């Protein structure tokens, strides 16, 4: 800012780790940011050696934190887009009025303060983020403040993102414009710079969500049902349906992206009573399917496409009655979930096979039963 100070509040950035490095104290790696005293001591001892926050790699346990950070960044991006338009309009009008440079700067500076007080968003955490300040004529923020900022984040990619947001500003100041030109700009220019920095930070967080879901997480679709069918009180059947997918992965490019995994479902008779006679059941029907997950890291949709079925269900009733035979190729299911939240653990999926069977057999049989199907996201390790 023209006032000689740039203050960043809110959510942070990713990309180059220009400010996060390793400071060796007594030959060991220590986390910087556990206390102000530790940070200060580290910078005193390692005035040249850089500083690193030793957070763990992001995993399933950090999905919610990454999602919140992404939303914060997008909120701040929209905020600065609005602020930029507001300031640019004021600055254009000031030029039309023939105001000199200092008067234009004074007007946009006052407008910037007013807009911030009225519109600066909160992230809902109830805790103000650590403030990082870059002061004119410097092109780098205070290193201790930067380390404290990085230490606020629960995993490494979020800390890197925050620090690299600041590196974005440093690069423009040092390498693209130079300090004099950088600091002698209108407030609208600074707001536009923030738009680009938050957009970059948000993308890097989204890329980390993609990596965690694809590489660090085991994502599976599972279903377990027991269904009873009564046909006119003459025939009563009970069967089980189970489905298990392999790890759904192989993330595509783009946003949203898709992930796929093969799976197998199995249908078995559990009990069959025909005309009051208990029949012996045998066999099973197995269906292979592809589970396709479409997600932006925040919500997901799941499409289960049945591919082919094989096997047979057999009945052997007293007096020689019974039957069975091969089952035709699959091709059912379809989209079974849309716009559900991505989260660590099990997410129940809507609908159930009992209701689907009731629709198919409406008017010819009564269907009862219960079960569940869900998407599971899990990571090994802490």
C-alpha positions in Angstrom: 0.0 0.0 0.0 1.0 3.6 -0.5 1.0 4.0 3.3 4.1 1.9 3.3 2.6 -1.3 4.8 0.9 -4.4 3.5 -1.1 -6.5 5.9 -2.5 -9.9 5.0 -5.3 -11.3 7.0 -7.4 -14.4 6.4 -6.3 -17.5 4.6 -3.0 -18.3 2.9 -1.1 -19.5 -0.1 0.9 -22.3 -1.7 3.5 -22.9 -4.4 7.2 -22.0 -3.9 8.6 -22.5 -0.5 10.7 -19.4 -0.6 10.3 -18.7 3.1 10.0 -22.2 4.6 13.4 -23.8 5.2 15.2 -26.0 7.7 16.9 -24.4 10.7 19.2 -26.8 12.5 19.4 -26.3 16.2 21.9 -28.5 18.0 22.0 -30.7 15.0 18.3 -31.6 15.1 15.3 -30.5 13.1 12.9 -28.5 15.3 9.4 -27.1 14.6 9.5 -23.3 14.4 6.4 -21.6 15.7 5.7 -23.6 18.9 6.3 -20.4 20.9 7.3 -16.9 20.1 10.5 -17.4 22.2 11.5 -20.5 20.2 10.9 -18.6 16.9 13.0 -15.6 18.1 15.8 -17.9 19.3 15.8 -19.8 16.1 16.2 -16.7 14.0 18.9 -15.4 16.3 20.9 -18.5 16.0 20.1 -19.2 12.3 20.1 -15.7 10.8 20.9 -17.1 7.4 19.6 -20.7 7.6 16.0 -20.7 6.7 13.0 -21.9 8.7 10.6 -24.8 8.2 7.4 -25.7 9.8 7.5 -29.5 10.4 3.8 -30.2 10.1 2.8 -33.7 8.9 1.8 -34.3 5.3 -1.9 -33.7 4.7 -4.1 -36.7 4.9 -7.7 -37.7 5.4 -7.7 -36.2 8.8 -7.1 -32.8 7.3 -9.8 -32.9 4.6 -12.1 -30.6 6.5 -9.3 -28.1 7.3 -8.3 -28.1 3.6 -11.9 -27.5 2.5 -12.4 -24.7 5.0 -9.1 -23.1 3.9 -10.2 -23.4 0.2 -13.5 -21.7 1.0 -11.8 -19.0 2.9 -9.5 -18.3 0.0 -12.4 -18.2 -2.5 -14.3 -15.8 -0.1 -11.2 -13.5 0.1 -10.7 -13.7 -3.7 -14.3 -12.5 -4.2 -13.8 -9.9 -1.6 -10.8 -8.4 -3.3 -12.5 -8.6 -6.7 -15.2 -6.4 -5.3 -12.7 -4.1 -3.6 -10.6 -3.8 -6.7 -13.7 -2.7 -8.7 -14.7 -0.3 -6.0 -11.2 1.3 -5.8 -10.7 1.4 -9.6 -13.9 3.3 -10.1 -12.8 5.9 -7.5 -9.4 6.2 -9.1 -10.8 6.6 -12.6 -13.2 9.3 -11.3 -10.3 11.1 -9.6 -8.3 11.1 -12.9 -11.3 12.6 -14.7 -11.5 15.3 -12.0 -7.9 16.2 -12.8 -6.7 15.4 -9.3 -2.9 15.1 -8.9 -1.2 11.9 -7.9 -1.2 12.5 -4.2 -4.9 13.4 -4.1 -5.7 10.3 -6.1 -3.7 8.2 -3.6 -5.4 9.9 -0.6 -8.8 9.2 -2.0 -8.2 5.6 -2.9 -6.5 5.0 0.5 -9.5 6.3 2.4 -11.9 4.3 0.3 -9.8 1.2 0.9 -10.1 1.6 4.6 -13.9 2.1 4.4 -14.4 -0.9 2.2 -12.3 -3.1 4.5 -14.3 -2.1 7.6 -17.6 -2.8 5.8 -16.9 -5.9 3.9 -13.9 -7.9 5.2 -15.1 -11.5 5.7 -14.7 -13.7 8.7 -13.8 -17.4 8.3 -16.1 -18.5 11.2 -13.3 -19.9 13.2 -13.5 -17.3 16.0 -9.7 -17.0 15.9 -7.9 -14.2 14.1 -5.1 -15.5 11.8 -1.6 -14.3 12.5 -0.9 -11.0 10.8 1.9 -10.9 8.2 3.1 -7.4 7.3 5.3 -6.3 4.4 6.5 -2.7 4.9 7.8 -0.2 2.3 10.4 -0.2 0.9 10.9 -3.9 1.7 9.8 -6.7 -0.6 9.8 -9.4 2.1 7.6 -9.8 5.2 9.1 -10.3 8.6 10.5 -13.8 8.8 9.3 -14.4 12.4 5.7 -13.5 11.5 5.9 -15.7 8.5 7.0 -18.7 10.6 4.2 -18.1 13.1 1.8 -17.9 10.2 3.0 -21.3 8.8 2.9 -22.9 12.2 -0.9 -22.2 12.5 -1.7 -24.8 9.9 -2.3 -28.5 10.7 -0.5 -30.0 7.7 2.4 -29.2 5.4 0.6 -28.3 2.2 -1.6 -25.7 3.9 1.5 -24.1 5.5 3.3 -24.1 2.2 0.3 -22.5 0.6 0.2 -19.7 3.1 3.9 -19.0 2.8 3.8 -19.1 -1.0 1.0 -16.6 -1.1 3.4 -14.2 0.5 6.1 -15.3 -1.9 3.8 -14.3 -4.7 3.9 -10.7 -3.5 7.6 -10.8 -2.9 8.2 -12.0 -6.5 6.2 -9.1 -7.9 8.0 -6.6 -5.7 11.5 -7.9 -6.2 11.6 -9.4 -9.7 8.7 -7.9 -11.7 8.4 -4.3 -10.6 11.1 -3.4 -8.2 10.5 -1.9 -4.8 10.0 1.8 -5.9 7.4 1.0 -8.6 5.7 -1.7 -6.4 5.0 0.6 -3.5 4.1 3.6 -5.6 0.9 2.1 -7.0 -2.8 2.8 -6.5 -4.9 0.8 -4.1 -6.8 -0.9 -6.9 -3.5 -2.4 -8.1 -2.8 -4.0 -4.7 -6.4 -5.4 -4.6 -5.9 -7.0 -8.0 -2.7 -8.5 -6.8 -4.5 -10.1 -3.9 -7.1 -11.6 -6.3 -4.4 -13.4 -8.2 -2.6 -14.5 -5.0 -5.8 -16.0 -3.4 -6.8 -17.6 -6.6 -3.4 -19.3 -6.8 -3.6 -20.3 -3.2 -7.0 -21.8 -3.6 -5.9 -23.8 -6.7 -3.0 -25.3 -4.8 -5.2 -26.3 -1.9 -7.6 -27.9 -4.4 -4.6 -29.8 -5.9 -3.7 -31.1 -2.4 -7.3 -32.3 -1.9 -7.0 -34.2 -5.2 -3.7 -35.7 -4.1 -5.1 -36.8 -0.7 -8.2 -38.4 -2.2 -6.3 -40.1 -4.9 -3.0 -41.1 -3.3 -3.3 -41.0 0.4 -6.9 -42.2 0.9 -8.6 -45.5 0.3 -12.0 -44.7 -1.2 -14.5 -47.5 -1.5 -18.2 -48.1 -2.2 -19.9 -50.8 0.0 -23.5 -52.1 0.4 -25.2 -54.7 2.6 -28.9 -55.6 2.3 -31.3 -58.4 3.3 -34.5 -58.3 1.2 -37.7 -60.4 1.6 -40.2 -60.8 -1.2 -43.7 -62.2 -0.8 -45.6 -63.1 -4.0 -49.3 -63.4 -3.3 -48.6 -65.3 -0.1 -47.7 -68.3 -2.2 -44.0 -67.8 -2.6 -41.7 -66.1 -0.1 -38.0 -65.5 -0.7 -35.3 -63.9 1.3 -31.9 -63.0 -0.2 -28.8 -61.0 0.6 -27.1 -58.4 -1.5 -23.5 -57.3 -0.8 -21.2 -55.0 -2.9 -17.6 -54.1 -2.4 -15.4 -51.9 -4.6 -11.7 -51.8 -4.9 -10.0 -48.5 -4.1 -11.6 -45.8 -6.3 -8.7 -43.7 -7.7 -6.9 -42.6 -10.8 -8.0 -39.0 -10.6 -8.5 -37.2 -13.9 -7.4 -33.7 -14.7 -9.7 -30.7 -14.3 -12.0 -29.5 -11.6 -14.2 -31.3 -10.8 -12.3 -34.6 -11.5 -13.4 -38.2 -11.7 -12.0 -41.4 -10.0 -12.9 -44.9 -10.9 -12.8 -48.4 -9.3 -14.1 -51.8 -10.2 -16.2 -53.8 -7.8 -18.3 -56.9 -7.4 -21.8 -57.4 -6.0 -23.2 -60.8 -4.9 -26.8 -62.0 -4.6 -27.6 -65.1 -2.6 -30.8 -66.8 -1.6 -31.1 -67.0 2.2 -34.5 -68.7 2.4 -37.3 -69.8 0.0 -40.8 -71.1 0.9 -43.1 -72.0 -2.0 -46.7 -73.2 -1.3 -45.7 -73.8 2.3 -42.7 -75.9 1.4 -39.2 -74.9 2.5 -36.8 -75.2 -0.3 -33.1 -75.7 -0.3 -31.3 -72.7 -1.9 -28.0 -72.8 -3.7 -25.8 -70.8 -6.0 -25.1 -67.0 -6.3 -25.1 -64.3 -8.9 -22.0 -62.1 -9.1 -22.1 -58.8 -11.0 -19.0 -56.7 -11.8 -19.4 -53.0 -11.9 -17.5 -49.7 -12.2 -17.9 -47.1 -9.5 -17.3 -43.6 -10.8 -16.7 -40.8 -8.3 -17.0 -37.3 -9.5 -15.8 -34.6 -7.1 -14.3 -31.2 -6.6 -12.9 -32.1 -3.2 -15.8 -30.5 -1.4 -18.8 -32.6 -2.6 -19.1 -35.8 -4.7 -21.5 -37.8 -6.9 -21.3 -41.5 -7.3 -22.3 -43.5 -10.4 -22.4 -47.3 -10.2 -22.5 -48.9 -13.7 -23.1 -52.6 -13.7 -21.1 -54.4 -16.4 -21.8 -58.1 -16.5 -23.5 -60.8 -14.3 -22.7 -64.5 -14.0 -23.8 -67.4 -12.0 -27.3 -68.7 -11.0 -29.6 -69.0 -8.1 -31.0 -72.5 -7.5 -33.9 -73.9 -5.6 -34.6 -77.6 -4.6 -38.1 -78.0 -3.1 -39.7 -81.1 -1.6 -41.4 -83.3 -4.3 -38.9 -82.4 -6.9 -39.9 -78.8 -7.4 -37.4 -76.1 -7.9 -35.5 -74.2 -10.6 -32.8 -71.7 -11.3 -30.6 -70.8 -14.2 -28.2 -68.2 -15.5 -28.7 -64.5 -14.9 -28.6 -62.1 -17.7 -25.9 -59.4 -18.1 -26.1 -56.4 -15.8 -26.6 -52.8 -16.7 -28.5 -51.3 -13.8 -27.8 -49.0 -10.9 -26.8 -45.6 -12.3 -26.3 -42.4 -10.3 -26.9 -43.3 -6.6 -25.6 -40.1 -5.0 -25.2 -36.4 -5.9 -23.7 -33.4 -4.2 -22.9 -35.2 -0.9 -20.1 -33.8 1.3 -16.6 -35.2 1.0 -15.4 -36.2 4.5 -13.2 -38.6 6.3 -15.0 -41.8 7.4 -18.3 -43.3 6.1 -20.9 -41.3 4.3 -24.3 -43.0 4.0 -25.7 -43.0 0.5 -29.4 -42.2 -0.1 -32.0 -44.8 -1.2 -32.1 -48.5 -0.6 -32.5 -51.7 -2.5 -35.8 -52.6 -0.8 -37.5 -49.5 -2.2 -36.0 -50.1 -5.6 -37.3 -53.7 -5.6 -40.7 -52.4 -4.5 -40.8 -50.2 -7.6 -39.8 -53.1 -9.9 -42.3 -55.6 -8.3 -45.2 -53.1 -7.7 -48.5 -54.9 -8.0 -47.0 -58.4 -8.1 -45.1 -58.8 -4.8 -44.5 -57.3 -1.4 -41.0 -56.3 -0.6 -39.5 -55.6 2.8 -36.0 -55.4 4.1 -33.2 -53.1 5.3 -29.6 -52.4 4.9 -27.2 -49.7 4.0 -24.8 -48.5 1.4 -22.0 -45.9 1.9 -18.9 -44.4 0.6 -15.8 -44.8 2.8 -12.8 -42.5 2.8 -9.9 -43.6 5.1 -6.2 -43.1 5.5 -3.7 -45.2 7.4 -1.4 -43.6 9.8 -1.9 -40.7 12.3 
